[in-house]
Amino acid sequence: MSDPLFARFGREFSAGDILCREGDPGDVMYVIQSGSVRITKMIAGEERVIAVLGPGEFLGELAILNGKPRSATATVVETTRCLLVEARTLEKMVAGNSEIAMRLIKKLAKRLDSADALIEVLMHRDPKARIMLALARSAEAFGEKTAEGILIRTRAEDLARDVGVDSVAASDVMLRLRRLRLASEVPGGIVVADVGRLQDFVEFLEMPQKFGGEG
């Protein structure tokens, strides 16, 4: 059965296609129906992965809302179907539908919280804790609910690189988390069984450091 919405506004992209580049002007917002898109940004001369977005997520709205150039680059990870919403259409949708406006505001607020969380992660001294905190952050901000837990569409080594940790430490962390049944690598990403338990585990690991630094 055909999708009339996709027939009118949709487009299919292949792996490696660039939806938008950081610094370019933008007048189109993308709503992901299937597949995944990697969001990257140049930070201190290095390209860093900010997020990998899956079905139900959207991107490109900031350039429309604030009239500024694209704040990041979006690259298609696998065959992906998106709805393309032009600036004029988005403005009409927001003005005429309070539910859409509220969902957009909530999503933007969630992404701001995620950016603040990333700053806290990068300031953490323990490299292995940085990986686990980054894992929890990604699960909360961009994770997809599955029967096994929250799926994050990224690899452990990519997550580690983005918080300044080597791949060996990433492998050690994932081995430990798998043994504790907190998280495991699967085809297409990482599944976090329980974000709350993962955060509790990081706090538990930090307790000796906190008490050891007193007195």
Secondary structure, DSSP 8 states (H G I E B T S, - for coil): ---HHHHHHEEEE-TT-EEE-TTS---EEEEEEES-EEEEEEETTEEEEEEEE-TT-EE-HHHHHH----SSEEEE-SSEEEEEEEHHHHHHHHHH-HHHHHHHHHHHHHHHHHHHHHHHHHH-S-HHHHHHHHHHHHHHHH-EE-SSSEEE-S-HHHHHHHTT--HHHHHHHHHHHHHTTSEEEETTEEEES-HHHHHHHHHHHHHHHHHHT--
